[in-house]
């Protein structure tokens, strides 16, 4: 049972360049028509307790821990975009919020698509069944053409910019899943990691590459 369903938090005033229309009222109306309530600040959580059952956190990554904590305090389920945070302290805040959520019987989820895609699940099932054969190596990549604005979310270090945080998690996560499936486990951690990156003028990695070796001798 729900009220209006989902509350979306997106920093319209932030420098991440994610303002799609510039008209907050129109965006709010568009989302409401789809059963989604819109809020540009966390204060909506405190002032509108009945506004929604769950919150989608889709703002700049550096703000994720704060909104996760406030959402759980407000008694709402949490679904956030990856990464959950940009540093160790932020990760620990999110994990602590998730523990509080569990005690409140609330759910916390993260939108890492390689963990939810049906096609990838089918791939893992075929690896486990032996249909594909013995897995020796994985080649995975994820890239996109970013903008040149140094204040954008992609290039601003204060907002958690850089390719590794933004899209490097996809090939890394998939490689861990495939290596695990190859030996009948949910996932596997690499035993050795070697990598290199190009760090640009804004001090974030603009592109990077890595080689991973897993305990079952799968390379990625």
Backbone torsions as a table, in degrees:
resi	resn	phi	psi	omega
1	UNK	NA	142.5	-177.1
2	UNK	-144.0	171.8	175.1
3	UNK	-92.7	-96.3	175.8
4	UNK	-106.5	6.1	170.8
5	UNK	98.5	-89.1	-167.9
6	UNK	-126.4	136.2	175.3
7	UNK	-107.6	123.4	-178.0
8	UNK	-100.0	127.8	176.6
9	UNK	-113.1	118.6	179.9
10	UNK	-140.6	124.2	-177.9
11	UNK	-70.9	97.7	177.1
12	UNK	-71.5	-28.3	-176.2
13	UNK	-91.2	-2.7	-177.4
14	UNK	-77.6	172.0	-176.2
15	UNK	-92.9	17.6	-177.1
16	UNK	-83.1	1.0	173.7
17	UNK	68.2	27.2	-173.8
18	UNK	-101.7	14.4	177.9
19	UNK	-76.0	105.4	-172.9
20	UNK	-78.7	-34.3	-176.7
21	UNK	-126.1	-22.3	-176.8
22	UNK	79.2	-3.2	-177.7
23	UNK	-116.6	96.0	-175.4
24	UNK	-61.1	-39.5	-178.7
25	UNK	-63.3	-41.8	-179.7
26	UNK	-67.1	-41.8	178.1
27	UNK	-61.7	-43.6	179.0
28	UNK	-59.3	-43.5	179.9
29	UNK	-65.0	-41.5	-179.9
30	UNK	-61.3	-45.2	-179.3
31	UNK	-67.8	-39.5	-179.4
32	UNK	-61.0	-38.2	178.1
33	UNK	-63.0	-21.4	178.9
34	UNK	-100.3	10.4	-179.0
35	UNK	80.6	17.8	-179.9
36	UNK	-118.6	130.0	176.9
37	UNK	-95.6	142.8	-175.9
38	UNK	-109.5	139.9	172.6
39	UNK	-144.7	136.6	179.6
40	UNK	-97.4	-4.6	175.7
41	UNK	-138.6	160.4	-178.0
42	UNK	-72.9	-12.9	-178.5
43	UNK	-61.9	-24.2	176.8
44	UNK	-62.0	-28.0	179.1
45	UNK	-65.9	-42.4	-177.3
46	UNK	-78.0	-35.3	-174.6
47	UNK	-89.3	-15.2	-178.7
48	UNK	-131.0	70.3	-174.9
49	UNK	-60.1	-28.8	-178.1
50	UNK	-95.2	11.2	-172.9
51	UNK	-66.9	-38.9	-175.1
52	UNK	-161.1	166.5	177.7
53	UNK	-96.2	-25.0	-176.0
54	UNK	-140.3	156.6	-178.6
55	UNK	-124.4	128.5	173.6
56	UNK	-97.5	115.6	-178.1
57	UNK	-96.8	107.8	-174.7
58	UNK	-128.9	28.5	179.3
59	UNK	-89.9	-173.4	176.9
60	UNK	-57.5	142.5	-169.8
61	UNK	-59.7	-31.0	-177.1
62	UNK	-64.0	-21.3	-178.9
63	UNK	-91.6	-6.2	-175.5
64	UNK	-56.8	-47.0	-179.3
65	UNK	-58.2	-43.6	-179.1
66	UNK	-61.0	-48.6	-178.6
67	UNK	-68.5	-32.6	176.6
68	UNK	-63.4	-44.7	178.8
69	UNK	-62.1	-47.3	-177.1
70	UNK	-67.9	-34.6	179.4
71	UNK	-66.2	-43.9	178.1
72	UNK	-65.3	-40.5	176.6
73	UNK	-57.4	-37.6	-178.6
74	UNK	-79.5	-1.1	177.1
75	UNK	77.4	32.2	-179.0
76	UNK	-112.4	151.6	170.4
77	UNK	-70.1	151.3	-175.6
78	UNK	-118.7	129.8	166.6
79	UNK	-130.4	117.1	-177.6
80	UNK	-121.6	150.7	173.7
81	UNK	-73.8	155.8	176.7
82	UNK	-80.8	161.0	-12.2
83	UNK	-73.7	157.1	-177.8
84	UNK	-67.7	-24.1	178.7
85	UNK	-161.5	175.1	-177.9
86	UNK	-111.3	-1.8	179.9
87	UNK	-155.8	173.3	-178.1
88	UNK	-58.0	-50.4	178.9
89	UNK	-57.8	-38.7	178.5
90	UNK	-65.1	-41.5	177.3
91	UNK	-59.4	-44.4	-179.1
92	UNK	-65.0	-34.4	176.9
93	UNK	-65.2	-41.9	179.5
94	UNK	-66.6	-41.7	178.3
95	UNK	-62.5	-39.5	178.3
96	UNK	-66.3	-40.7	177.6
97	UNK	-63.4	-38.0	179.0
98	UNK	-65.1	-35.3	177.8
99	UNK	-67.3	-42.6	176.3
100	UNK	-62.4	-40.7	178.8
101	UNK	-60.3	-41.0	179.4
102	UNK	-61.7	-40.6	178.4
103	UNK	-66.2	-27.1	178.4
104	UNK	-92.5	4.0	-177.2
105	UNK	62.4	38.6	176.5
106	UNK	-108.5	155.8	180.0
107	UNK	-105.2	142.0	174.4
108	UNK	-124.5	122.3	-179.6
109	UNK	-129.3	157.1	-179.7
110	UNK	-127.2	136.7	-174.9
111	UNK	-85.0	60.6	175.3
112	UNK	-91.9	105.0	-165.0
113	UNK	-63.8	-27.9	-179.1
114	UNK	-68.1	-15.3	178.3
115	UNK	-92.5	-9.1	-175.5
116	UNK	-121.9	-9.8	-175.3
117	UNK	-73.3	127.7	-179.0
118	UNK	-64.5	-36.4	178.6
119	UNK	-62.2	-41.1	178.5
120	UNK	-70.0	-35.0	176.2
121	UNK	-64.1	-37.8	176.5
122	UNK	-63.6	-41.2	177.2
123	UNK	-58.5	-47.6	-178.8
124	UNK	-63.3	-39.2	178.1
125	UNK	-62.0	-40.5	-179.6
126	UNK	-69.0	-33.7	176.1
127	UNK	-67.0	-45.3	-179.6
128	UNK	-62.6	-35.6	-177.9
129	UNK	-77.0	-12.4	-178.0
130	UNK	86.2	3.1	-177.5
131	UNK	-60.9	-37.0	-177.8
132	UNK	-81.0	-26.2	-177.0
133	UNK	106.9	-171.8	-178.4
134	UNK	-74.0	129.6	-179.4
135	UNK	-86.6	123.2	178.7
136	UNK	-106.3	-37.7	-175.2
137	UNK	-152.8	154.9	177.9
138	UNK	-125.2	132.1	173.6
139	UNK	-118.0	114.9	-175.1
140	UNK	-136.1	142.1	179.2
141	UNK	-149.7	154.2	175.5
142	UNK	-148.6	124.6	-178.9
143	UNK	-150.1	158.1	173.9
144	UNK	-152.9	160.3	178.2
145	UNK	-85.8	109.6	-179.1
146	UNK	-87.6	171.2	177.9
147	UNK	-82.8	176.7	-178.3
148	UNK	-104.1	-1.4	-177.9
149	UNK	-70.6	116.8	-178.2
150	UNK	-65.2	-16.4	178.7
151	UNK	-94.3	2.4	-179.9
152	UNK	-72.7	162.8	178.0
153	UNK	-58.8	-32.4	-177.5
154	UNK	-68.3	-35.2	-171.4
155	UNK	-112.4	-8.7	-177.3
156	UNK	-86.5	115.2	-176.7
157	UNK	-65.6	-30.8	179.8
158	UNK	-67.0	-23.4	179.2
159	UNK	-97.4	7.9	-179.4
160	UNK	81.4	33.6	-178.7
161	UNK	-69.1	169.9	-179.9
162	UNK	116.7	149.0	-175.3
163	UNK	-69.5	-33.7	-175.8
164	UNK	-64.4	-48.1	179.8
165	UNK	-66.6	-38.1	-172.5
166	UNK	-77.7	-53.2	-175.7
167	UNK	-127.0	-10.4	177.9
168	UNK	-63.1	-24.8	-179.8
169	UNK	-65.6	-25.7	-177.5
170	UNK	-68.4	-57.0	177.9
171	UNK	-64.9	-32.6	178.5
172	UNK	-65.4	-46.3	-179.9
173	UNK	-64.3	-43.1	-179.8
174	UNK	-63.9	-39.7	179.2
175	UNK	-63.2	-40.8	178.0
176	UNK	-64.9	-38.7	178.8
177	UNK	-66.3	-44.9	-178.7
178	UNK	-66.2	-44.3	178.8
179	UNK	-61.0	-38.4	177.9
180	UNK	-68.1	-44.7	-180.0
181	UNK	-60.6	-31.5	-178.7
182	UNK	-66.1	-20.6	178.7
183	UNK	-122.8	21.4	173.7
184	UNK	76.3	22.9	179.7
185	UNK	-116.8	157.5	179.3
186	UNK	-59.4	-38.2	176.9
187	UNK	-162.9	171.6	179.8
188	UNK	-139.0	140.0	175.5
189	UNK	-90.1	140.9	178.7
190	UNK	-68.1	146.2	176.4
191	UNK	-90.5	-17.5	179.3
192	UNK	-148.8	135.5	-179.9
193	UNK	-132.8	129.4	174.3
194	UNK	-129.8	136.0	-176.9
195	UNK	-152.6	167.2	176.3
196	UNK	-151.1	154.5	-178.6
197	UNK	-147.7	155.3	170.4
198	UNK	-97.3	120.4	179.3
199	UNK	-102.4	120.4	-174.6
200	UNK	-86.0	-166.5	-174.3
201	UNK	-64.6	-27.3	-179.2
202	UNK	-91.3	9.0	175.1
203	UNK	70.2	27.3	172.3
204	UNK	-119.1	155.4	178.2
205	UNK	-74.1	119.9	179.8
206	UNK	-88.6	-27.7	169.6
207	UNK	-156.8	154.1	-174.5
208	UNK	-154.4	163.2	177.3
209	UNK	-145.8	153.9	-179.3
210	UNK	-148.4	155.5	172.1
211	UNK	-122.5	127.8	-179.0
212	UNK	-116.9	141.3	171.5
213	UNK	-121.3	131.2	-177.8
214	UNK	-103.0	160.0	-177.8
215	UNK	-58.2	-23.6	178.4
216	UNK	-92.8	16.4	177.0
217	UNK	70.7	11.7	170.8
218	UNK	-73.3	134.7	176.1
219	UNK	-106.1	150.0	177.3
220	UNK	-144.6	NA	NA
